[in-house]
Structure formats: structure tokens, C-alpha cells
Amino acid sequence: MISFKAKPRMQMLEHAQHIFPDECCGFLFGIEDGNGNREIQEILEVNNSRAGDKRRRFEISPRDYLHAEKYAFEHDQPLLGIYHSHPGHPAIPSEHDRLAAQPYFSYVIVSVMQGKTDHIRSWRLGEDFRFEEEDLTSIHFHQSIE
Amino acid sequence: MATVVIPTPLRKFTNQTAKLQVSANTIGEVIDSLTRDFPDLKKHLLDDQGKVRSFVNIFAGDEDIRDLQEEKTVVGEATIVSIVPAIAGGVHFK
């Protein structure tokens, strides 16, 4: 299971909505218990470094990735995953998401429909390199972020 | 000998070790040593042809080995080798 503290969840949703119609992306930091349950306590927004059309793709530069690892170490906040948005599409991982996915990380996807955040879902890569959905509290929300 | 920095998502394959000392003279030898000592790392580092997966970047110091001599890149005592997962994805429905 994965859950968010209110502040990082709101920051992530605002990021996704602000960047629309492009895809946003960032890192997730938090804590994990012995059963693999995670609570996201901080996020770190990063630029979508994808060259060209950012509406259907995102990339995080190696430099930003190394910074996130350093941040996790210095703040004693484990790096638990990545978030990104799917503008105009549901929060279901694409084949491109799967091919680039890393083990262990939670991949949180924010669906943004017509400029408004619609729903979020979270996924982890299984041993067979396929995504498995993880329970996410407050899956659906239709409150607007003004 | 070089120091290898293991990224968070791959540490479950290295007994949660973040930094390793590896006796090697090239990046290729570093990879050989890592995959020999931690066999479960192999499928996450290498493709079916035994080449570094396209979604994995390996840095020697601040340089991507693809901009150097790839697996033949020489490493020394002071070299920090970082494995950096390529983070990418997106809708890509069209």
C-alpha cells in the first residue's frame, strides 16, 4: 500500500495541473514499513528533460537523478519512487513506462483531464517485468486545485 | 579497484549495500564483478546480448561511459562508478 501526506500530494497534483498539457515528473521520498507499505512525505519536482514533444513523454536527466539520490541520503528520506502525469489519458502505465521501469520504485501516475487532475494510481514492477498495481489511499478525487 | 555506487532500486540485489569496492581495471570488469557477486543484478544491468541496457546509464566520475570508451573505459583507485537508471516514460499512445 502507498499513501501520501497531504502536502506532498497537493504539490504533486498542482505540478501535474500546472504543467498540463505537458507531462510532469518528479521524485517521491518517504518511509516504508517492514511489510512494504509506504508513506510519501516529500516530493521533488524536476524538469521534464525530454527533447521535443513533452505531451506524451517524459525523461529525467541523469544529473537530476543523482541529485535525488544525494537528497535522499542527506535528508535521511529514502527515495521510494517516481511520479509523472498522463495528460488526457488514464493513469495506466504505457509500454514505454514499463520498458524503462526500475524494480522497487513506486510509479505514481496522475491523470489530468481537460486541465484538471482526475485520478491517481500507483504501480510497481514485478519480478516478471510487468507492472502490478499497489493500493493507493484516496484513489479518486475530483476536487479542483485552484 | 574502483568504488561503485548502487542506485536505490537495485540495492535489494546487493544486500542493501549502496557503495561497493570492486577490483577492476575497466568498466567491463566492474560489470563482470558485480554480476558475478550479485547474479540477480544481471537482468537489470545487461540486455540479452550482454550489453548495458539502454535504460541504464553508467558514469565514470561525471562522464557517461557512452561518451568515453563504453565497457573498455579504464577505471582507477579514485574512480567513482555510478549506475544511474534512465527514468523515462509517458503516455505515448499515438
gemmi code that builds the backbone of each chain (N, CA, C; Angstrom):
import gemmi

chains = {
    "A": [
        ("MET", (0.838, -1.186, 0.000), (0.000, 0.000, 0.000), (0.879, 1.244, 0.000)),
        ("ILE", (0.363, 2.279, -0.596), (1.092, 3.545, -0.594), (0.108, 4.659, -0.254)),
        ("SER", (0.576, 5.582, 0.545), (-0.265, 6.725, 0.892), (0.592, 7.986, 0.839)),
        ("PHE", (-0.086, 9.103, 0.811), (0.601, 10.392, 0.741), (0.218, 11.248, 1.938)),
        ("LYS", (1.181, 11.971, 2.478), (0.835, 13.063, 3.363), (0.177, 14.152, 2.513)),
        ("ALA", (-0.632, 14.966, 3.147), (-1.446, 15.935, 2.389), (-0.592, 16.912, 1.571)),
        ("LYS", (0.478, 17.430, 2.170), (1.255, 18.463, 1.474), (1.914, 17.944, 0.198)),
        ("PRO", (2.660, 16.831, 0.257), (3.271, 16.359, -0.987), (2.246, 15.932, -2.034)),
        ("ARG", (1.102, 15.403, -1.575), (0.078, 15.026, -2.547), (-0.424, 16.266, -3.285)),
        ("MET", (-0.699, 17.326, -2.526), (-1.184, 18.553, -3.156), (-0.116, 19.142, -4.084)),
        ("GLN", (1.149, 19.108, -3.656), (2.234, 19.634, -4.506), (2.300, 18.868, -5.829)),
        ("MET", (2.177, 17.542, -5.734), (2.246, 16.717, -6.945), (1.084, 17.030, -7.887)),
        ("LEU", (-0.104, 17.150, -7.334), (-1.277, 17.425, -8.170), (-1.197, 18.814, -8.788)),
        ("GLU", (-0.729, 19.772, -8.013), (-0.574, 21.125, -8.554), (0.453, 21.137, -9.669)),
        ("HIS", (1.510, 20.371, -9.485), (2.537, 20.282, -10.521), (1.938, 19.721, -11.811)),
        ("ALA", (1.197, 18.627, -11.678), (0.608, 17.989, -12.866), (-0.341, 18.927, -13.589)),
        ("GLN", (-1.109, 19.677, -12.807), (-2.093, 20.590, -13.393), (-1.408, 21.809, -14.000)),
        ("HIS", (-0.386, 22.286, -13.342), (0.323, 23.487, -13.807), (1.040, 23.224, -15.133)),
        ("ILE", (1.603, 22.033, -15.254), (2.408, 21.707, -16.438), (1.532, 21.318, -17.633)),
        ("PHE", (0.274, 20.901, -17.374), (-0.634, 20.482, -18.443), (-0.623, 21.503, -19.590)),
        ("PRO", (-0.581, 21.111, -20.862), (-0.795, 19.757, -21.382), (0.472, 18.909, -21.492)),
        ("ASP", (1.596, 19.379, -20.955), (2.806, 18.556, -20.959), (2.753, 17.556, -19.800)),
        ("GLU", (3.636, 16.594, -19.854), (3.765, 15.643, -18.758), (4.717, 16.218, -17.714)),
        ("CYS", (4.336, 16.093, -16.450), (5.232, 16.500, -15.369), (5.941, 15.253, -14.844)),
        ("CYS", (6.950, 15.459, -14.020), (7.635, 14.317, -13.398), (8.366, 14.783, -12.149)),
        ("GLY", (8.637, 13.849, -11.267), (9.342, 14.177, -10.041), (9.620, 12.928, -9.217)),
        ("PHE", (10.254, 13.144, -8.082), (10.660, 12.042, -7.208), (9.799, 12.002, -5.950)),
        ("LEU", (9.687, 10.805, -5.382), (8.899, 10.573, -4.172), (9.825, 10.084, -3.062)),
        ("PHE", (9.730, 10.716, -1.898), (10.538, 10.322, -0.742), (9.608, 10.025, 0.427)),
        ("GLY", (10.013, 9.115, 1.290), (9.165, 8.826, 2.438), (9.694, 7.683, 3.264)),
        ("ILE", (8.776, 6.969, 3.875), (9.150, 5.867, 4.760), (8.444, 4.596, 4.297)),
        ("GLU", (9.028, 3.477, 4.677), (8.462, 2.178, 4.317), (8.536, 1.274, 5.536)),
        ("ASP", (7.438, 0.571, 5.816), (7.488, -0.340, 6.955), (7.972, -1.726, 6.501)),
        ("GLY", (8.034, -2.641, 7.431), (8.579, -3.960, 7.139), (7.750, -4.779, 6.169)),
        ("ASN", (6.514, -4.339, 5.935), (5.635, -5.057, 5.007), (5.583, -4.404, 3.627)),
        ("GLY", (6.429, -3.412, 3.433), (6.452, -2.758, 2.124), (5.437, -1.645, 1.965)),
        ("ASN", (4.717, -1.314, 3.053), (3.776, -0.192, 2.987), (4.547, 1.119, 3.033)),
        ("ARG", (4.154, 2.035, 2.167), (4.915, 3.269, 2.021), (4.052, 4.497, 2.321)),
        ("GLU", (4.703, 5.489, 2.911), (4.053, 6.793, 3.064), (4.960, 7.841, 2.441)),
        ("ILE", (4.430, 8.550, 1.469), (5.199, 9.605, 0.808), (5.113, 10.873, 1.644)),
        ("GLN", (6.276, 11.366, 2.029), (6.320, 12.524, 2.916), (6.860, 13.772, 2.227)),
        ("GLU", (7.559, 13.568, 1.124), (8.102, 14.707, 0.378), (8.126, 14.357, -1.094)),
        ("ILE", (8.005, 15.384, -1.924), (8.259, 15.184, -3.350), (9.321, 16.178, -3.789)),
        ("LEU", (9.919, 15.888, -4.908), (10.883, 16.807, -5.512), (10.517, 16.935, -6.990)),
        ("GLU", (10.036, 18.116, -7.360), (9.694, 18.347, -8.766), (10.968, 18.443, -9.587)),
        ("VAL", (10.940, 17.896, -10.778), (12.071, 18.073, -11.694), (11.546, 18.428, -13.077)),
        ("ASN", (12.413, 19.007, -13.874), (12.040, 19.340, -15.241), (11.888, 18.076, -16.070)),
        ("ASN", (10.921, 18.096, -16.939), (10.816, 17.059, -17.969), (11.874, 17.386, -19.018)),
        ("SER", (12.930, 16.597, -19.032), (14.064, 16.915, -19.913), (13.910, 16.301, -21.298)),
        ("ARG", (12.755, 15.735, -21.574), (12.501, 15.150, -22.881), (12.653, 16.215, -23.969)),
        ("ALA", (13.484, 15.935, -24.973), (13.614, 16.849, -26.102), (12.404, 16.655, -27.012)),
        ("GLY", (11.823, 17.747, -27.486), (10.672, 17.626, -28.378), (9.365, 17.587, -27.615)),
        ("ASP", (8.436, 16.786, -28.100), (7.079, 16.783, -27.568), (7.029, 16.246, -26.143)),
        ("LYS", (6.685, 17.096, -25.193), (6.598, 16.689, -23.785), (5.172, 16.307, -23.399)),
        ("ARG", (4.260, 16.286, -24.357), (2.869, 15.980, -24.016), (2.620, 14.486, -23.875)),
        ("ARG", (3.507, 13.684, -24.442), (3.290, 12.228, -24.365), (4.519, 11.487, -23.860)),
        ("ARG", (5.539, 12.192, -23.485), (6.752, 11.535, -22.989), (7.356, 12.380, -21.869)),
        ("PHE", (8.090, 11.708, -20.991), (8.904, 12.457, -20.035), (10.240, 11.750, -19.871)),
        ("GLU", (11.222, 12.514, -19.498), (12.533, 11.979, -19.141), (13.090, 12.783, -17.983)),
        ("ILE", (13.837, 12.112, -17.129), (14.542, 12.787, -16.043), (16.028, 12.630, -16.313)),
        ("SER", (16.758, 13.722, -16.282), (18.170, 13.669, -16.643), (18.964, 12.901, -15.585)),
        ("PRO", (20.055, 12.272, -15.989), (20.919, 11.595, -15.006), (21.372, 12.526, -13.889)),
        ("ARG", (21.624, 13.789, -14.231), (22.060, 14.751, -13.198), (20.968, 14.934, -12.150)),
        ("ASP", (19.702, 15.065, -12.597), (18.599, 15.210, -11.639), (18.427, 13.935, -10.822)),
        ("TYR", (18.646, 12.772, -11.461), (18.521, 11.525, -10.712), (19.578, 11.448, -9.602)),
        ("LEU", (20.816, 11.784, -9.953), (21.887, 11.735, -8.956), (21.623, 12.723, -7.819)),
        ("HIS", (21.048, 13.879, -8.171), (20.688, 14.856, -7.135), (19.649, 14.267, -6.185)),
        ("ALA", (18.683, 13.537, -6.731), (17.637, 12.937, -5.888), (18.228, 11.900, -4.933)),
        ("GLU", (19.159, 11.108, -5.427), (19.812, 10.120, -4.547), (20.584, 10.829, -3.426)),
        ("LYS", (21.258, 11.912, -3.785), (22.018, 12.679, -2.796), (21.067, 13.305, -1.766)),
        ("TYR", (19.945, 13.830, -2.266), (18.944, 14.440, -1.373), (18.428, 13.398, -0.377)),
        ("ALA", (18.136, 12.209, -0.880), (17.623, 11.138, -0.015), (18.625, 10.807, 1.085)),
        ("PHE", (19.892, 10.717, 0.697), (20.930, 10.376, 1.674), (21.086, 11.483, 2.718)),
        ("GLU", (21.152, 12.720, 2.244), (21.421, 13.840, 3.152), (20.247, 14.125, 4.086)),
        ("HIS", (19.011, 13.835, 3.637), (17.832, 14.115, 4.442), (17.261, 12.870, 5.111)),
        ("ASP", (17.977, 11.761, 4.962), (17.528, 10.507, 5.557), (16.069, 10.211, 5.195)),
        ("GLN", (15.746, 10.452, 3.925), (14.400, 10.204, 3.397), (14.555, 9.284, 2.194)),
        ("PRO", (14.308, 7.999, 2.362), (14.508, 7.077, 1.244), (13.776, 7.501, -0.029)),
        ("LEU", (14.448, 7.299, -1.134), (13.852, 7.547, -2.451), (12.979, 6.341, -2.782)),
        ("LEU", (11.681, 6.562, -2.857), (10.750, 5.440, -2.999), (10.117, 5.347, -4.378)),
        ("GLY", (10.255, 6.381, -5.177), (9.622, 6.255, -6.481), (9.623, 7.523, -7.300)),
        ("ILE", (8.826, 7.443, -8.361), (8.746, 8.480, -9.382), (7.272, 8.804, -9.597)),
        ("TYR", (6.961, 10.047, -9.834), (5.608, 10.346, -10.308), (5.695, 11.033, -11.658)),
        ("HIS", (4.661, 10.828, -12.446), (4.532, 11.594, -13.683), (3.064, 11.676, -14.043)),
        ("SER", (2.729, 12.529, -14.991), (1.328, 12.705, -15.360), (1.055, 12.136, -16.738)),
        ("HIS", (-0.217, 11.782, -16.934), (-0.716, 11.374, -18.251), (-1.789, 12.386, -18.661)),
        ("PRO", (-1.397, 13.411, -19.400), (-2.391, 14.411, -19.806), (-3.392, 13.820, -20.799)),
        ("GLY", (-4.667, 13.919, -20.448), (-5.707, 13.458, -21.351), (-5.838, 11.945, -21.434)),
        ("HIS", (-5.190, 11.236, -20.546), (-5.228, 9.767, -20.581), (-5.317, 9.223, -19.151)),
        ("PRO", (-5.804, 7.986, -19.015), (-5.912, 7.405, -17.680), (-4.539, 7.088, -17.070)),
        ("ALA", (-4.550, 6.867, -15.785), (-3.301, 6.643, -15.036), (-2.867, 5.187, -15.121)),
        ("ILE", (-2.768, 4.707, -16.327), (-2.361, 3.319, -16.583), (-1.012, 3.354, -17.286)),
        ("PRO", (-0.028, 2.593, -16.817), (1.296, 2.670, -17.444), (1.293, 2.209, -18.895)),
        ("SER", (2.014, 2.927, -19.705), (2.154, 2.569, -21.112), (3.277, 1.540, -21.262)),
        ("GLU", (3.416, 1.007, -22.450), (4.516, 0.089, -22.717), (5.854, 0.805, -22.526)),
        ("HIS", (5.891, 2.077, -22.885), (7.137, 2.823, -22.695), (7.451, 2.979, -21.206)),
        ("ASP", (6.408, 3.198, -20.405), (6.608, 3.247, -18.950), (7.225, 1.939, -18.463)),
        ("ARG", (6.679, 0.840, -18.963), (7.121, -0.479, -18.484), (8.569, -0.767, -18.880)),
        ("LEU", (8.908, -0.453, -20.122), (10.258, -0.762, -20.605), (11.329, -0.036, -19.791)),
        ("ALA", (11.012, 1.182, -19.364), (12.010, 1.977, -18.642), (11.925, 1.790, -17.131)),
        ("ALA", (10.956, 1.018, -16.660), (10.713, 0.942, -15.216), (11.823, 0.200, -14.476)),
        ("GLN", (12.054, 0.640, -13.266), (13.038, 0.032, -12.387), (12.326, -0.778, -11.304)),
        ("PRO", (12.984, -1.812, -10.800), (12.379, -2.533, -9.676), (12.309, -1.630, -8.444)),
        ("TYR", (11.543, -2.038, -7.487), (11.461, -1.409, -6.167), (10.675, -0.095, -6.161)),
        ("PHE", (10.875, 0.745, -7.160), (10.236, 2.058, -7.162), (8.721, 1.938, -7.307)),
        ("SER", (8.009, 2.847, -6.631), (6.596, 3.066, -6.913), (6.508, 4.052, -8.069)),
        ("TYR", (5.690, 3.729, -9.044), (5.455, 4.637, -10.172), (4.032, 5.184, -10.037)),
        ("VAL", (3.950, 6.404, -9.563), (2.648, 7.046, -9.373), (2.322, 7.852, -10.631)),
        ("ILE", (1.139, 7.625, -11.163), (0.708, 8.318, -12.379), (-0.521, 9.171, -12.050)),
        ("VAL", (-0.463, 10.409, -12.465), (-1.572, 11.348, -12.267), (-2.260, 11.567, -13.607)),
        ("SER", (-3.524, 11.241, -13.669), (-4.287, 11.501, -14.895), (-4.831, 12.926, -14.829)),
        ("VAL", (-4.597, 13.684, -15.890), (-5.099, 15.058, -15.963), (-6.020, 15.152, -17.170)),
        ("MET", (-7.290, 15.423, -16.906), (-8.278, 15.504, -17.980), (-8.749, 16.946, -18.123)),
        ("GLN", (-8.646, 17.465, -19.320), (-9.085, 18.830, -19.620), (-8.515, 19.831, -18.621)),
        ("GLY", (-7.266, 19.629, -18.278), (-6.570, 20.582, -17.410), (-6.782, 20.378, -15.934)),
        ("LYS", (-7.630, 19.407, -15.560), (-7.898, 19.165, -14.140), (-7.428, 17.764, -13.754)),
        ("THR", (-6.806, 17.663, -12.583), (-6.395, 16.338, -12.125), (-7.631, 15.473, -11.919)),
        ("ASP", (-7.565, 14.231, -12.370), (-8.746, 13.370, -12.369), (-8.616, 12.210, -11.392)),
        ("HIS", (-7.524, 11.457, -11.485), (-7.314, 10.350, -10.557), (-5.833, 9.985, -10.558)),
        ("ILE", (-5.399, 9.285, -9.529), (-4.024, 8.815, -9.463), (-4.025, 7.322, -9.167)),
        ("ARG", (-3.038, 6.645, -9.716), (-2.846, 5.221, -9.422), (-1.352, 4.977, -9.281)),
        ("SER", (-0.995, 3.916, -8.596), (0.417, 3.629, -8.359), (0.742, 2.189, -8.761)),
        ("TRP", (1.930, 2.001, -9.286), (2.320, 0.713, -9.851), (3.753, 0.375, -9.438)),
        ("ARG", (3.998, -0.918, -9.320), (5.390, -1.385, -9.093), (5.709, -2.500, -10.071)),
        ("LEU", (6.960, -2.535, -10.470), (7.403, -3.563, -11.405), (7.554, -4.891, -10.674)),
        ("GLY", (6.945, -5.939, -11.221), (7.061, -7.258, -10.621), (8.302, -7.987, -11.107)),
        ("GLU", (8.504, -9.166, -10.553), (9.669, -9.976, -10.922), (9.673, -10.328, -12.410)),
        ("ASP", (8.481, -10.386, -13.003), (8.371, -10.742, -14.421), (8.404, -9.514, -15.336)),
        ("PHE", (8.837, -8.376, -14.776), (8.947, -7.129, -15.528), (7.577, -6.621, -16.000)),
        ("ARG", (6.536, -6.999, -15.278), (5.218, -6.443, -15.560), (4.793, -5.585, -14.376)),
        ("PHE", (3.994, -4.561, -14.677), (3.529, -3.695, -13.600), (2.427, -4.361, -12.802)),
        ("GLU", (2.493, -4.179, -11.490), (1.415, -4.598, -10.597), (0.932, -3.360, -9.867)),
        ("GLU", (-0.375, -3.192, -9.805), (-0.912, -2.010, -9.134), (-0.770, -2.167, -7.630)),
        ("GLU", (-0.449, -1.084, -6.944), (-0.421, -1.123, -5.488), (-1.555, -0.252, -4.962)),
        ("ASP", (-2.104, -0.682, -3.833), (-3.217, 0.060, -3.245), (-2.771, 1.468, -2.902)),
        ("LEU", (-3.606, 2.387, -3.262), (-3.311, 3.798, -3.020), (-4.518, 4.413, -2.333)),
        ("THR", (-4.303, 4.982, -1.187), (-5.429, 5.610, -0.498), (-5.866, 6.847, -1.269)),
        ("SER", (-7.127, 7.170, -1.192), (-7.703, 8.325, -1.896), (-7.427, 8.228, -3.387)),
        ("ILE", (-7.873, 7.123, -3.981), (-7.611, 6.900, -5.398), (-8.297, 7.939, -6.268)),
        ("HIS", (-9.559, 8.192, -5.999), (-10.294, 9.128, -6.846), (-10.569, 10.420, -6.096)),
        ("PHE", (-10.442, 11.484, -6.768), (-10.745, 12.780, -6.187), (-11.083, 13.690, -7.350)),
        ("HIS", (-12.052, 14.464, -7.164), (-12.440, 15.366, -8.250), (-12.471, 16.806, -7.758)),
        ("GLN", (-11.810, 17.018, -6.613), (-11.760, 18.396, -6.164), (-10.822, 19.163, -7.083)),
        ("SER", (-11.149, 20.385, -7.359), (-10.281, 21.175, -8.227), (-9.168, 21.784, -7.409)),
        ("ILE", (-8.075, 22.030, -8.060), (-6.935, 22.671, -7.421), (-6.824, 24.045, -8.039)),
        ("GLU", (-7.267, 25.040, -7.341), (-7.264, 26.388, -7.922), (-6.024, 27.136, -7.468)),
    ],
    "B": [
        ("MET", (40.919, -1.225, -8.682), (39.912, -1.012, -7.630), (39.137, 0.269, -7.925)),
        ("ALA", (37.850, 0.188, -7.825), (37.006, 1.366, -8.026), (35.851, 1.305, -7.027)),
        ("THR", (35.242, 2.446, -6.791), (34.063, 2.494, -5.926), (32.822, 2.554, -6.804)),
        ("VAL", (31.899, 1.662, -6.563), (30.672, 1.613, -7.361), (29.499, 2.048, -6.486)),
        ("VAL", (28.728, 3.014, -6.994), (27.555, 3.500, -6.275), (26.320, 2.835, -6.871)),
        ("ILE", (25.618, 2.088, -6.021), (24.432, 1.353, -6.458), (23.202, 2.228, -6.234)),
        ("PRO", (22.353, 2.409, -7.229), (21.160, 3.241, -7.039), (20.120, 2.531, -6.176)),
        ("THR", (19.266, 3.293, -5.551), (18.260, 2.752, -4.627), (17.517, 1.533, -5.177)),
        ("PRO", (16.977, 1.584, -6.416), (16.142, 0.447, -6.850), (16.896, -0.859, -7.038)),
        ("LEU", (18.211, -0.804, -7.117), (18.982, -2.035, -7.332), (19.636, -2.557, -6.044)),
        ("ARG", (19.458, -1.834, -4.941), (20.136, -2.245, -3.704), (19.563, -3.525, -3.109)),
        ("LYS", (18.336, -3.847, -3.500), (17.796, -5.109, -2.970), (18.562, -6.300, -3.523)),
        ("PHE", (19.319, -6.062, -4.594), (20.125, -7.145, -5.170), (21.563, -7.141, -4.634)),
        ("THR", (21.916, -6.134, -3.837), (23.280, -6.042, -3.299), (23.250, -6.040, -1.770)),
        ("ASN", (22.274, -6.729, -1.213), (22.133, -6.797, 0.252), (22.047, -5.405, 0.867)),
        ("GLN", (21.354, -4.499, 0.154), (21.129, -3.119, 0.601), (22.416, -2.303, 0.699)),
        ("THR", (23.461, -2.771, 0.052), (24.718, -2.022, 0.058), (24.667, -0.928, -1.005)),
        ("ALA", (25.020, 0.297, -0.587), (24.958, 1.435, -1.511), (26.288, 1.670, -2.220)),
        ("LYS", (27.397, 1.331, -1.564), (28.714, 1.542, -2.163), (29.536, 0.274, -2.033)),
        ("LEU", (30.187, -0.076, -3.124), (30.988, -1.299, -3.149), (32.381, -0.985, -3.663)),
        ("GLN", (33.360, -1.653, -3.129), (34.713, -1.594, -3.662), (34.900, -2.780, -4.601)),
        ("VAL", (35.268, -2.480, -5.831), (35.390, -3.541, -6.831), (36.796, -3.514, -7.414)),
        ("SER", (37.418, -4.690, -7.447), (38.746, -4.806, -8.042), (38.581, -4.959, -9.549)),
        ("ALA", (38.918, -3.907, -10.292), (38.721, -3.928, -11.741), (39.556, -2.833, -12.381)),
        ("ASN", (39.877, -3.046, -13.655), (40.648, -2.048, -14.403), (39.815, -1.330, -15.460)),
        ("THR", (38.672, -1.913, -15.788), (37.794, -1.304, -16.785), (36.347, -1.398, -16.306)),
        ("ILE", (35.484, -0.640, -16.963), (34.052, -0.726, -16.647), (33.532, -2.144, -16.923)),
        ("GLY", (34.012, -2.744, -17.990), (33.588, -4.109, -18.290), (33.913, -5.054, -17.153)),
        ("GLU", (35.092, -4.896, -16.568), (35.466, -5.749, -15.433), (34.622, -5.430, -14.196)),
        ("VAL", (34.263, -4.155, -14.042), (33.376, -3.782, -12.936), (32.049, -4.519, -13.072)),
        ("ILE", (31.491, -4.493, -14.288), (30.194, -5.147, -14.528), (30.315, -6.657, -14.319)),
        ("ASP", (31.399, -7.233, -14.823), (31.606, -8.677, -14.633), (31.640, -9.031, -13.152)),
        ("SER", (32.362, -8.227, -12.385), (32.496, -8.494, -10.959), (31.147, -8.367, -10.253)),
        ("LEU", (30.413, -7.304, -10.588), (29.113, -7.084, -9.939), (28.140, -8.217, -10.232)),
        ("THR", (28.067, -8.610, -11.504), (27.083, -9.632, -11.876), (27.510, -11.025, -11.417)),
        ("ARG", (28.817, -11.193, -11.165), (29.288, -12.464, -10.606), (28.940, -12.543, -9.114)),
        ("ASP", (29.169, -11.423, -8.410), (28.911, -11.423, -6.967), (27.419, -11.316, -6.653)),
        ("PHE", (26.683, -10.646, -7.538), (25.246, -10.431, -7.316), (24.492, -10.808, -8.592)),
        ("PRO", (24.290, -12.100, -8.817), (23.725, -12.570, -10.099), (22.368, -11.950, -10.457)),
        ("ASP", (21.572, -11.609, -9.440), (20.250, -11.050, -9.745), (20.331, -9.649, -10.351)),
        ("LEU", (21.495, -9.029, -10.252), (21.680, -7.703, -10.870), (21.702, -7.784, -12.390)),
        ("LYS", (22.104, -8.936, -12.899), (22.443, -9.045, -14.318), (21.296, -8.622, -15.230)),
        ("LYS", (20.096, -9.129, -14.951), (18.978, -8.838, -15.866), (18.566, -7.372, -15.806)),
        ("HIS", (19.001, -6.672, -14.762), (18.669, -5.257, -14.669), (19.773, -4.367, -15.250)),
        ("LEU", (20.951, -4.917, -15.442), (22.071, -4.131, -15.986), (22.313, -4.422, -17.459)),
        ("LEU", (22.121, -5.678, -17.855), (22.529, -6.101, -19.201), (21.336, -6.598, -20.013)),
        ("ASP", (21.414, -6.403, -21.338), (20.364, -6.933, -22.204), (20.716, -8.366, -22.630)),
        ("ASP", (19.916, -8.903, -23.533), (20.115, -10.299, -23.938), (21.446, -10.529, -24.649)),
        ("GLN", (22.014, -9.446, -25.186), (23.310, -9.552, -25.873), (24.486, -9.299, -24.924)),
        ("GLY", (24.181, -9.080, -23.655), (25.250, -8.840, -22.698), (25.761, -7.414, -22.698)),
        ("LYS", (25.043, -6.529, -23.394), (25.423, -5.113, -23.402), (24.627, -4.376, -22.324)),
        ("VAL", (25.164, -3.232, -21.892), (24.460, -2.434, -20.890), (23.092, -2.030, -21.446)),
        ("ARG", (22.044, -2.301, -20.686), (20.686, -1.982, -21.135), (20.561, -0.510, -21.500)),
        ("SER", (19.716, -0.238, -22.475), (19.565, 1.154, -22.929), (18.962, 2.034, -21.842)),
        ("PHE", (18.267, 1.432, -20.880), (17.664, 2.227, -19.816), (18.554, 2.294, -18.574)),
        ("VAL", (19.812, 1.966, -18.744), (20.781, 2.078, -17.652), (21.953, 2.928, -18.136)),
        ("ASN", (22.308, 3.926, -17.352), (23.491, 4.735, -17.648), (24.571, 4.392, -16.632)),
        ("ILE", (25.795, 4.315, -17.111), (26.911, 4.105, -16.199), (27.873, 5.275, -16.356)),
        ("PHE", (28.166, 5.895, -15.227), (29.054, 7.046, -15.227), (30.379, 6.666, -14.572)),
        ("ALA", (31.468, 7.108, -15.208), (32.793, 7.033, -14.586), (33.126, 8.471, -14.197)),
        ("GLY", (33.067, 8.738, -12.891), (33.144, 10.138, -12.473), (31.906, 10.854, -12.984)),
        ("ASP", (32.110, 11.968, -13.689), (30.977, 12.748, -14.198), (30.647, 12.422, -15.652)),
        ("GLU", (31.294, 11.439, -16.222), (31.144, 11.164, -17.653), (30.369, 9.874, -17.894)),
        ("ASP", (29.425, 9.955, -18.793), (28.698, 8.759, -19.243), (29.667, 7.905, -20.052)),
        ("ILE", (29.737, 6.620, -19.737), (30.711, 5.771, -20.455), (30.408, 5.692, -21.944)),
        ("ARG", (29.156, 6.025, -22.343), (28.846, 6.027, -23.787), (29.589, 7.164, -24.495)),
        ("ASP", (30.029, 8.168, -23.721), (30.820, 9.269, -24.290), (32.314, 9.004, -24.132)),
        ("LEU", (32.657, 7.878, -23.513), (34.071, 7.507, -23.321), (34.349, 6.262, -24.173)),
        ("GLN", (34.873, 5.242, -23.582), (35.167, 4.015, -24.358), (34.230, 2.875, -23.950)),
        ("GLU", (33.011, 3.257, -23.538), (31.997, 2.289, -23.112), (32.601, 1.280, -22.125)),
        ("GLU", (32.393, -0.028, -22.362), (32.866, -1.010, -21.378), (34.393, -1.051, -21.266)),
        ("LYS", (35.085, -0.507, -22.266), (36.555, -0.503, -22.216), (37.108, 0.703, -21.458)),
        ("THR", (36.240, 1.557, -20.970), (36.673, 2.724, -20.205), (37.506, 2.284, -18.999)),
        ("VAL", (38.668, 2.872, -18.857), (39.583, 2.494, -17.776), (39.151, 3.146, -16.463)),
        ("VAL", (39.223, 2.375, -15.385), (38.932, 2.918, -14.058), (40.164, 2.742, -13.172)),
        ("GLY", (40.288, 3.644, -12.199), (41.422, 3.588, -11.282), (40.960, 3.603, -9.837)),
        ("GLU", (41.924, 3.715, -8.938), (41.637, 3.698, -7.500), (40.616, 4.756, -7.108)),
        ("ALA", (40.723, 5.929, -7.720), (39.885, 7.054, -7.295), (38.597, 7.172, -8.104)),
        ("THR", (38.378, 6.247, -9.025), (37.201, 6.376, -9.889), (35.923, 5.999, -9.136)),
        ("ILE", (34.942, 6.903, -9.212), (33.606, 6.608, -8.685), (32.743, 6.192, -9.876)),
        ("VAL", (32.281, 4.962, -9.848), (31.415, 4.457, -10.919), (29.976, 4.496, -10.406)),
        ("SER", (29.139, 5.256, -11.107), (27.739, 5.377, -10.683), (26.833, 4.685, -11.694)),
        ("ILE", (25.963, 3.843, -11.179), (24.921, 3.245, -12.021), (23.693, 4.136, -11.884)),
        ("VAL", (23.256, 4.685, -13.005), (22.169, 5.656, -12.971), (21.013, 5.152, -13.848)),
        ("PRO", (19.921, 4.759, -13.241), (18.788, 4.304, -14.062), (18.242, 5.448, -14.908)),
        ("ALA", (17.921, 5.153, -16.145), (17.291, 6.146, -17.007), (15.817, 6.200, -16.639)),
        ("ILE", (15.360, 7.335, -16.177), (13.973, 7.474, -15.767), (13.212, 8.140, -16.901)),
        ("ALA", (12.290, 7.403, -17.484), (11.565, 7.903, -18.653), (10.254, 7.161, -18.761)),
        ("GLY", (9.388, 7.675, -19.625), (8.109, 7.020, -19.860), (7.130, 8.013, -20.444)),
        ("GLY", (5.866, 7.745, -20.195), (4.856, 8.668, -20.686), (3.741, 7.958, -21.427)),
        ("VAL", (2.737, 8.740, -21.795), (1.530, 8.182, -22.404), (1.846, 7.409, -23.676)),
        ("HIS", (2.418, 8.115, -24.635), (2.869, 7.508, -25.892), (1.818, 6.579, -26.503)),
        ("PHE", (0.544, 7.008, -26.510), (-0.485, 6.177, -27.115), (-0.552, 6.363, -28.622)),
        ("LYS", (-0.103, 7.555, -29.106), (-0.298, 7.852, -30.532), (0.965, 7.586, -31.313)),
    ],
}
model = gemmi.Model(1)
for chain_id, residues in chains.items():
    chain = gemmi.Chain(chain_id)
    for i, (resn, *xyz) in enumerate(residues, 1):
        res = gemmi.Residue()
        res.name, res.seqid = resn, gemmi.SeqId(i, " ")
        for name, pos in zip(("N", "CA", "C"), xyz):
            atom = gemmi.Atom()
            atom.name, atom.element = name, gemmi.Element(name[0])
            atom.pos, atom.b_iso = gemmi.Position(*pos), 0.0
            res.add_atom(atom)
        chain.add_residue(res)
    model.add_chain(chain)
structure = gemmi.Structure()
structure.add_model(model)
structure.setup_entities()
